[in-house]
Amino acid sequence: MSNDAAGRQTRFIVLLAALVALGPLSVDGYLPGLPDLAGDLRAGAAATQLTITACLAGLAIGQLIAGPLSDAYGRRRPLLAGLALYTIASALCAVAPDIRTLVGLRLVQGIGGAFSIVIANAMVRDRTSGTRTARLFSALTLITGLAPVFAPVLGGQLLRVTAWPGIFVSLAVLGAVMLAASAAGLPETRSASASRRPLPAVFGQLLGDRVFTGYVLANGLVFAAMFAYISGSPFVLQEIHGLSPQQYSAVFAVNAAGLIAAARTSGRLVARAGARLLLLAGLLGATAGGTTVLGAVLTRAPLPVLLIGLFILVSSVGLVMPNAAAQALADHGGHAGSAAALLGFSQFVFGAALAPLAGAGGATDALPMGIIVAVLPALALLALGALTRPKPGERTRGPAPQGPAGHRRPRRHTDRGRAGIQ
């Protein structure tokens, strides 16, 4: 690869990483300003929390809109439209007169941010195949792991020089920069010859593919287990085990570092071990970690045992997410936007629906969190085995080698293990 081509590839990856980070930054970046926001808008804690829920709902719904649009009209135009919507909504959040208006604007902001996430993932599938896809998804998973950790830190630093509206102004500026950078630096990656089927038919085809569904379920269930850890661990570790906020933050950072290290390891090993094997290792690790957490809760084991289980659980997500995404999109290059939309939508839906159950015990009982983080990875492992394993006499489809524009080229072998995800 020439220096010029390598430079273009690096800029392409950096832009995709920034697009993926936009969603987590939008959710978590303003969290340090929530108390001041509630006071200024005369809102209660529950109403203020709705601003988070609205953004998450927008990120989920927006992916179902963005994916099919990008399949039908190309990647660039929907991406630029979504970024424009995000930028405008972020700016309006800064001048929202009341909490109801802010909740509505946060929903719109989430929808706009969802375009950047799903189309970035679709572009990965457009431009790569096989191990290169899994390797690039591993790089994007690093951003997914880093952004939620550093977003509140960045927000807190901004509050040193501005009030909470300044955070939304900063997000609007970031959206405008991403809009300009994407318009100037991101080419159209969708093949002009790709089919344009009606939306119900596309989603029906995807959901009717048991292999795709198996990877989506495996990914979504493990992601929900991580959400359960995020929502339940503050109470379990601080209220039950007596950690200070600073100690809890240190535990959170260590676990995030484990996720990032696992994602980096996945990117380095995928060419030799294969994405499916790494995905299986991640699911086994998540199941072992969740089982350790449940065992520690049931036996009232010392805190280090619980922390080890949580570390294994969260770190394993760094193996699951990139490889599940690569496997799920492998056979659906012609509808990569819609496939990426369902993959991302399932994460937010499963997380929103199942993670709150981890707090069912309140601040005095860790058992609900232990059950959730143990059961969900086990179900993910079961889904992978039941739905993605070939039936007797059946040959599974593998991703054909493809060029930059997404055109498939002939190959000799059709077996997934021999043809492609290595």
Disulfide bonds with the S-S distance in Angstrom:
none
